[in-house]
Amino acid sequence: MVVSAQLNQEPKKITKKFFSELNNLENITPALKKKKGFTNYQELMTYIEEKVQKYPELVSSNFIGESQKGKKIPILYIIKNSDDDIKKLRVWMQGGLHGNEPASTESLLYLIHLILENPAYKYLLDKIDLAILPMANIDGFLKNDRYAANGLDLNRDHTKIMAPETKASKRAFAKFDPHVALDFHEYRPFRKDFAQLSTFGISNPYDVMFLHTGNLNVPENIRQIIDTLFVANAKKSLDKLNLRHRHYIKSEKYKGEIHFSTGSNTARSSSNFYALNNGIATLFEIRGVGIGKTSFKRRINSGLAVGFSFLKTAYENSNFIFEQIDIANSQSNDIVLQHERSIYEDIIKAIDIESNELIDFTTTMHSSKDSYAISKIDRPLVYIIKKK
Ligand SMILES: [Zn+2]
């Protein structure tokens, strides 16, 4: 039996029917300029240096530290100095934390181009200071490998902070102190488990999936704003381009069966960790791991739609966001020690590989997005951390 869902190449009939290319982008970023391969280190550095040289009054760049293989990790700041006393929101965007998710980096490089070159976006800088870390895991990216050079998953390292890349990005993040943070990723549309579903397997049909926090220790108002304002607006932007989206799902084995889970609340991963600092944080996943450059412009369009939607939402609601973050910072809710995910029957869309049709797939969903507390304590006044 041919198990298509385990293949690393997307069957052409699926691309043709469900992921037609969007050809509205110019070939102006490194990976778009060439037929094969993705942005390499030299191209990344040249691209950034060109922007700094062309717009010295707006753009500055810096190195936040070094990768394990000794590559300096660049960050770019786009900040418009103005004489007026407008309080500006700080927005942090990062990509390439997993090295095999190339459209995350390329979307950010294209976003940099548009915000600088396209007059339609310039106004955003009147109320927003922007920090962009386009290739957070350089060693992994250059090998098209998810992990850092020592095998660590950098998006599971936010609490232990073991990798030098994590230390460097934490320092830069804390220094910039963003109000809004957006982490660009890609996901694998052909998972191993998917081969066992339906007759000859299924593939995930969503152009974008949103993974924002369900962590109950993130203040309720912050969780609401992320979900009903920022992510809701981003979904509308994707609708305009006819791009499919939903809340993040992945398959998982549960007592020998394949179930699905949705949402996330572990502080080890970026969007939860950032939201626990009372920031408006979201991670999103573009459909792209393991399919090379298939539908690459469509994937970059997905990244741009979400990225610009977040910037516009921040711009249009800046006063509200300042107020709400103040409310979150002054709140003294109980601390949730343990939680459980809610479990329910759910219907997800899937591409049936045999028939090449979009089908409704009924599954058991384990939701971190709708988790509930099973034990709580009063918020401590202080924490004492003993020296070992
Ligand atoms: Zn990722």
Residues whose N, C-alpha, C, O or C-beta is under 5 A from the ligand:
A	BS01	ZN	H98 E101 H185 E186
